[in-house]
């Protein structure tokens, strides 16, 4: 292999690793958000765990928060509870550094 090929493979590995870490961070953050929402929705512990798992997997295909936010807004509306999109986004922002720290601790 040439030096160029070595560098190319190194960049590909680095990119793949960064994407995996990003995926894990978002999954952990969404699980934490699900726990927050489940508590606000007064779900039973088993239902809360299922809900948090669903949210952790909600944006597996992409890293867009909109699907997660839309789901939570719909769930709150269905339960007759009140939450704003801004409040959910605030929680997403608050939980992101916590999720990053947890994922970093998993290594």
NORKACOR-V613417 format. One line per field, one symbol per residue. phi: phi as a letter, one per 20 degrees, with the letter a starting at -180 (. if undefined). psi: psi as a letter, one per 40 degrees, with the letter a starting at -180 (. if undefined). burial: # if it has 24 or more other C-alpha atoms within 12 Angstrom, else .. Layout:
BEGIN
phi = ???
psi = ???
burial = ???
END
This chain:
BEGIN
phi = .efffgffffffffffffffffffffffffffffffffffelffgffffffffgffefdgfbdeegffffffgfffffemedbdgffffffgffegfffffffffff
psi = iiddddddddddddddddddddddddddddddddddddddefiiddddddddddddedfddifhedddddddddddddeeihiiddddddddddedddddddddee.
burial = ......................################..#......#..##########....#..##.###.##......#....#..##..##..##.......
END
